[in-house]
Amino acid sequence: MDLDQLHTFLEIVRLKSFSKAALTCFRTQPAISAQVRQLEQELNTTLFERLGTRISLTMAGKIFAEYSEQILKLRKEAQETINELERVPRGELVIAANEATCIYVLPEVFSRYKGLFPNVQLQVDRSFGARIVDAVVDNLADFGICQLPIQEKKLQVVLIHTDEMKCIVPPSHALAGARSIACEDIVAHPLLLPRAGTTRARLNAWMEPSEDHLNISMELDSTEMMKRFVMAGLGIAFLAASNCADEVREGKLLAIPLGPEPMDRRLGLIYRKDKALSKAALGFIQVILDQAGVYSASRNAAGAASVIK
């Protein structure tokens, strides 16, 4: 049973004639009769009573006509709703991101997006590192924002922000006058490190020459806690420059580059390559790329919206 058969059946009911229905359906009368026979075989009943040249519906035919009208009406409503969805996108998007991204990236992006797509609900899945990647791969989140590089072949990766990891200390700290911080410079100081994730892995590699002499005071999973604890004199930490820009500008913290080479940090927007993107999803990509351009230009960082092949 298909929708074309239902349309043909209802045309016969409306016109009370197989031959007239054949004309409106642009088919031959034998083809129309064959469609009705197929329906009757599938339903295991007779739909029409044939009295000479006249036809009328059986009781089963009357019941089936009512349901056929409902089915075709629902089909029309579905088409209209989908067409309206393209004109005025609605629905829900889930974005997986860590705490710092939720605080420093998403508010401006969400504000601009909601202005353009007010009927789309935005949900944040607060996570970190590999869990963000897994959420997108498993289709639990539409988009993820995480540190690069990402090796997962199922994902499209778009670079949206470049930054630099720095050592943050109070203005009165012994390291405050340093132009850069090497791993041997931190062994005399308590360290506040991220509990896990890409940043922790990169810091571990950077600190490896001095790992036997490190004083890891706390392992934290909150950027805001790290800043507060550093300001309280509990140790030194390592954060992306953009995540502590306000405190540095206000003179509450100092951000010192790492040496001997700067530790760059790149954030990417990730989504499944094989996922059909709705107008709402495409709109989110455009907004975050536009915002990345503004964000990057304000810090003279080039190439913030380039696609990684």
C-alpha positions in Angstrom: 0.0 0.0 0.0 1.4 3.4 -1.0 0.2 7.0 -1.0 -0.4 6.9 -4.8 -2.8 4.0 -4.4 -4.7 6.0 -1.7 -4.9 9.0 -3.9 -6.2 6.9 -6.8 -8.8 5.2 -4.5 -10.1 8.6 -3.2 -10.3 10.0 -6.8 -12.6 7.0 -7.7 -14.7 7.7 -4.6 -14.9 11.4 -5.4 -15.8 11.0 -9.1 -17.8 7.7 -8.6 -16.1 6.4 -11.8 -13.0 4.4 -12.7 -12.8 6.0 -16.1 -13.0 9.6 -14.9 -10.5 8.8 -12.1 -8.1 7.4 -14.8 -8.2 10.8 -16.6 -7.5 12.9 -13.4 -4.7 10.5 -12.4 -3.2 10.4 -15.9 -3.4 6.7 -16.1 -5.3 4.1 -18.1 -8.5 2.6 -16.7 -6.8 -0.9 -16.5 -4.0 0.6 -14.4 -6.5 2.2 -12.1 -8.4 -1.1 -11.7 -5.2 -2.9 -11.0 -4.4 -0.5 -8.2 -7.8 -1.1 -6.6 -7.3 -4.9 -6.9 -4.0 -4.6 -5.1 -5.6 -2.6 -2.3 -8.4 -5.1 -2.0 -5.9 -8.1 -1.9 -3.8 -6.4 0.8 -6.8 -5.5 2.9 -8.5 -8.8 2.2 -11.8 -7.2 1.5 -13.9 -5.7 -1.3 -13.9 -1.9 -1.5 -16.5 -1.3 -4.2 -19.8 -2.8 -5.2 -20.2 -2.8 -9.0 -23.8 -2.6 -10.1 -23.7 -2.4 -13.9 -22.0 0.9 -14.8 -22.5 2.2 -11.3 -20.2 1.8 -8.4 -20.6 2.4 -4.7 -18.5 1.8 -1.6 -18.9 -1.2 0.6 -18.9 -0.7 4.4 -15.2 -1.6 4.4 -14.7 0.9 1.5 -16.3 3.6 3.5 -14.1 2.9 6.5 -11.0 2.8 4.4 -11.9 6.0 2.6 -12.0 7.8 6.0 -8.6 6.5 7.0 -7.2 7.3 3.5 -8.3 10.9 3.8 -6.7 11.1 7.2 -3.4 9.7 5.9 -3.2 12.0 3.0 -4.1 14.9 5.2 -1.3 14.0 7.6 1.1 13.8 4.6 0.1 17.3 3.6 0.5 18.6 7.1 3.9 16.9 7.4 5.1 18.6 4.1 3.8 22.0 5.3 5.5 21.6 8.7 8.8 20.7 7.1 8.6 23.5 4.6 7.8 25.9 7.5 10.8 24.4 9.4 13.0 25.5 6.5 11.5 29.0 6.5 11.4 29.4 10.3 13.9 26.9 11.8 12.9 25.4 15.1 13.9 22.4 17.2 16.9 21.8 19.4 20.7 21.9 19.1 23.0 20.2 21.7 26.5 21.6 22.1 29.2 19.8 24.1 31.9 22.0 25.6 34.0 22.4 28.7 33.5 25.0 31.5 35.8 27.6 30.1 34.2 27.4 26.6 30.8 27.7 28.2 31.9 30.9 30.0 34.2 32.6 27.5 32.9 31.5 24.1 29.3 30.4 24.1 27.5 33.3 25.7 28.2 35.7 22.8 27.6 33.0 20.2 24.3 31.9 21.8 23.2 35.6 22.1 23.7 36.2 18.4 22.3 32.9 17.4 19.1 33.3 19.4 18.6 36.7 17.7 18.7 35.0 14.3 16.9 31.7 15.3 14.6 32.5 18.2 12.6 29.3 17.9 15.6 26.9 18.2 16.4 25.7 21.7 20.1 25.5 22.6 21.3 23.0 25.2 24.8 22.7 26.6 26.4 19.3 27.5 29.1 20.4 29.9 32.0 18.0 29.4 35.7 17.9 28.6 38.3 16.4 26.3 37.6 13.0 24.9 34.1 13.0 26.3 33.2 15.9 24.0 34.5 14.0 21.0 32.6 10.8 22.0 29.3 12.8 22.5 29.5 14.1 18.9 30.6 10.7 17.4 27.8 8.9 19.3 25.3 11.6 18.1 24.5 12.7 21.6 25.5 16.2 20.7 25.1 18.0 17.4 28.3 20.0 17.9 31.4 20.0 20.1 34.0 22.6 20.9 37.3 21.3 22.1 41.1 21.6 21.8 42.8 20.5 18.7 44.1 18.3 17.1 41.3 15.8 16.8 42.1 12.5 15.0 38.6 11.1 14.7 38.0 10.5 10.9 34.2 10.6 11.3 34.3 14.3 12.3 34.6 17.5 10.4 36.9 19.9 12.3 36.8 23.7 11.9 39.4 25.9 13.7 37.6 28.7 15.4 40.1 30.2 17.8 43.8 30.4 18.5 45.2 31.3 21.9 48.3 30.8 24.1 48.7 28.9 27.3 50.4 31.0 30.0 51.5 30.7 33.6 49.3 32.8 35.9 50.6 34.2 39.1 49.6 36.9 41.6 51.3 40.3 40.9 53.4 40.0 44.1 54.7 36.5 43.2 58.4 35.7 42.9 57.9 34.8 39.2 56.1 38.1 38.5 59.1 39.7 36.8 59.9 36.8 34.5 59.6 37.3 30.7 58.9 33.6 30.2 58.6 30.5 32.4 60.6 27.3 31.8 59.7 24.0 33.5 62.7 24.3 35.8 61.4 27.7 37.1 58.2 26.1 38.6 59.7 23.4 40.8 59.9 25.6 43.9 56.3 26.6 43.7 53.0 24.7 44.4 51.2 23.9 41.2 47.4 24.0 40.6 46.9 21.8 37.6 43.8 20.6 35.6 42.7 17.2 36.7 42.6 15.7 33.2 42.2 16.6 29.5 44.2 17.8 26.6 45.7 20.8 28.5 46.9 18.5 31.3 48.5 16.1 28.8 50.3 19.0 27.1 51.5 20.4 30.4 52.7 17.0 31.5 54.9 16.8 28.4 56.2 20.3 29.0 57.0 19.6 32.7 58.5 16.2 32.0 62.2 17.3 32.4 61.4 18.4 36.0 58.7 15.9 36.9 60.6 14.4 39.8 60.8 17.7 41.5 57.4 19.1 41.0 55.1 20.2 43.8 51.6 19.4 42.6 49.4 21.0 45.3 45.9 20.6 43.8 44.3 19.1 40.7 41.2 21.0 39.8 38.5 20.7 37.0 37.4 24.4 37.1 39.1 27.3 35.4 37.4 29.7 37.8 38.6 27.8 40.8 42.2 27.9 39.5 42.1 31.7 39.1 40.5 32.2 42.6 43.1 29.9 44.2 46.0 31.7 42.5 44.7 35.1 43.6 44.5 33.7 47.1 48.2 32.7 47.0 47.7 28.9 47.0 49.9 28.3 44.0 50.5 29.0 40.3 48.4 27.7 37.4 48.4 27.5 33.6 45.5 28.9 31.6 44.7 30.1 28.1 45.3 33.9 27.9 41.7 34.6 26.9 40.4 32.8 30.0 42.1 35.2 32.4 42.2 38.4 30.3 39.8 40.2 32.6 41.8 39.5 35.7 45.1 40.4 34.0 43.6 43.7 32.8 42.3 44.5 36.3 45.7 43.8 37.8 44.6 40.8 39.8 46.8 38.3 37.9 49.9 38.2 35.7 50.0 35.9 32.7 53.6 34.9 31.7 54.4 33.0 28.5 55.8 29.5 28.7 59.3 28.8 27.3 61.4 28.0 25.6 58.6 28.0 22.9 55.1 29.4 23.3 52.4 26.8 23.9 49.7 27.5 21.4 46.1 26.5 22.1 43.6 25.9 19.3 39.9 25.4 19.7 37.8 23.7 17.0 34.2 23.2 16.3 33.5 19.5 15.5 30.5 17.7 14.0 29.9 14.5 12.2 30.8 14.5 8.5 27.8 12.2 7.6 25.2 14.1 9.5 22.5 15.9 7.6 22.7 19.5 8.7 19.4 21.4 9.1 19.1 25.1 8.4 19.3 25.6 12.2 22.6 23.7 12.4 24.1 25.4 9.3 23.1 28.7 11.0 25.0 27.8 14.1 28.1 27.0 12.1 27.9 30.4 10.4 27.3 32.3 13.6 30.3 30.7 15.4 32.5 31.2 12.4 31.4 34.9 12.2 32.0 35.2 16.0 35.4 33.5 15.6 36.4 36.2 13.1 35.4 39.0 15.4 37.1 37.3 18.4 40.3 36.6 16.4 40.5 40.0 14.8 40.3 41.6 18.2 43.5 39.7 19.2 45.3 39.9 15.8 45.0 36.1 15.4 44.9 35.1 11.8 43.1 32.2 10.2 40.5 31.6 12.9 37.9 30.3 10.5 39.9 28.0 8.3 38.9 24.4 7.7 41.3 21.7 8.7 41.5 19.0 6.0 
